[in-house]
Amino acid sequence: MESECSYKKKSNDDKSYFRSYSDIGIHEEMIGDRVRTSTYRLAILKNYDHIRGKVVLDVGAGTEQAKLVCKENGVSDRIMVITGKVEGGLMLPGSASLFMAPITDCDVLERLLFWDDMTEVYDVSMSCIKAYASRCISSHVSVQQVEPQSIMAHAAEVCTFDLQKMSRKLENVKGSFCFDCFGDVEIHGFATWFEVKFNHEIILSTSPYKLPTHWLQCVLYTEKAHNVKQGTLITGCLQLNPSSHYHRFLDIALQYTIDEAKYLQKYTMDDFI
Ligand SMILES: C[S@@+](CC[C@H](N)C(=O)[O-])C[C@H]1O[C@@H](n2cnc3c(N)ncnc32)[C@H](O)[C@@H]1O
């Protein structure tokens, strides 16, 4: 049974999650993301046969402004806005997949070279900080747009979830990968992104090869840069767990092997991404 303490923690966590949607900024970002919003729209339109004339429940319509939007569009007689928390129900989209690929990244190199530059700027040598900087950069998930040309091997589909069959808690998600590198380059980390599938072949993808969305991509920088050649294999496993601090965040463990050397990196995700 859930203890009173963990129940209180969860309810506080839920409050901060719902608060994160109370400002207009996140709604500008989501609704302004045309790839996302148009894909949802298309999924609804293509499911016309199942939806037309039925009672439809849209869970998580957003802010309490939904009533005003209904009024402004003259649909208040057809749409009832219920303010409250919902649990359970049918899940759309039907499946979700996580992808991953190794990347080269000049920006992270520049961030590290910054410390070398201090000799010239202030006549104080600070290169010794580079190792610490590298550890900091490689301990958090970095949300950013990844340029397709920085991807250095074909992406691997690390795991897929059938969202209709999911149990409540997503724990200890594991997936493996094997990358065959395109050519001579320095690898600085791995990009990850997701794809969700609706029926009628509708796909919402956050791939760096597709139109950008507000989700961008996530980069897991490695503490060490790795020189690879064409055909170098990078194998390993990615493991995701809900953070012990906050169940909506993730703790990530990345194990990988390059040229028979094994590495383990741990990352925390400490912001809504
Ligand atoms: C990702 S936003 C989507 C907002 C809007 N539907 C859109 O697509 O632009 C998710 C919304 O669902 C709400 N939400 C999440 N879980 C909920 C629950 N269990 N019951 C009611 N609302 C929920 C959040 O507060 C947030 O406003």
The ligand as a MOL file (V3000), in Angstrom:
LIG
                    3D

  0  0  0     0  0            999 V3000
M  V30 BEGIN CTAB
M  V30 COUNTS 27 29 0 0 0
M  V30 BEGIN ATOM
M  V30 1 C 0.6160 18.4680 -23.1440 0
M  V30 2 S -0.6830 19.5160 -22.5090 0 CHG=1
M  V30 3 C -1.7920 19.5180 -23.8850 0
M  V30 4 C -2.7120 20.7180 -23.9360 0
M  V30 5 C -3.6740 20.7730 -25.1270 0
M  V30 6 N -4.5330 19.5850 -25.1650 0
M  V30 7 C -2.9250 20.8730 -26.4410 0
M  V30 8 O -2.7410 19.8300 -27.1040 0
M  V30 9 O -2.4620 21.9590 -26.7900 0 CHG=-1
M  V30 10 C -1.3970 18.4110 -21.3880 0
M  V30 11 C -2.5190 19.0130 -20.5550 0
M  V30 12 O -3.1770 17.9350 -19.8910 0
M  V30 13 C -3.4310 18.2860 -18.5350 0
M  V30 14 N -3.4690 16.9970 -17.8000 0
M  V30 15 C -2.4770 16.0990 -17.6330 0
M  V30 16 N -2.9020 15.0270 -16.9130 0
M  V30 17 C -4.2040 15.2670 -16.6180 0
M  V30 18 C -5.1910 14.5260 -15.8880 0
M  V30 19 N -4.9160 13.3580 -15.3160 0
M  V30 20 N -6.4310 15.0630 -15.8030 0
M  V30 21 C -6.7300 16.2680 -16.3910 0
M  V30 22 N -5.8360 16.9990 -17.0750 0
M  V30 23 C -4.5950 16.5110 -17.1970 0
M  V30 24 C -2.2740 19.2150 -18.1720 0
M  V30 25 O -2.6010 20.0670 -17.1020 0
M  V30 26 C -2.0690 19.9840 -19.4780 0
M  V30 27 O -2.8700 21.1380 -19.5190 0
M  V30 END ATOM
M  V30 BEGIN BOND
M  V30 1 1 1 2
M  V30 2 1 2 3
M  V30 3 1 2 10
M  V30 4 1 3 4
M  V30 5 1 4 5
M  V30 6 1 5 6
M  V30 7 1 5 7
M  V30 8 2 7 8
M  V30 9 1 7 9
M  V30 10 1 10 11
M  V30 11 1 11 12
M  V30 12 1 11 26
M  V30 13 1 12 13
M  V30 14 1 13 14
M  V30 15 1 13 24
M  V30 16 1 14 15
M  V30 17 1 14 23
M  V30 18 2 15 16
M  V30 19 1 16 17
M  V30 20 1 17 18
M  V30 21 2 17 23
M  V30 22 1 18 19
M  V30 23 2 18 20
M  V30 24 1 20 21
M  V30 25 2 21 22
M  V30 26 1 22 23
M  V30 27 1 24 25
M  V30 28 1 24 26
M  V30 29 1 26 27
M  V30 END BOND
M  V30 END CTAB
M  END
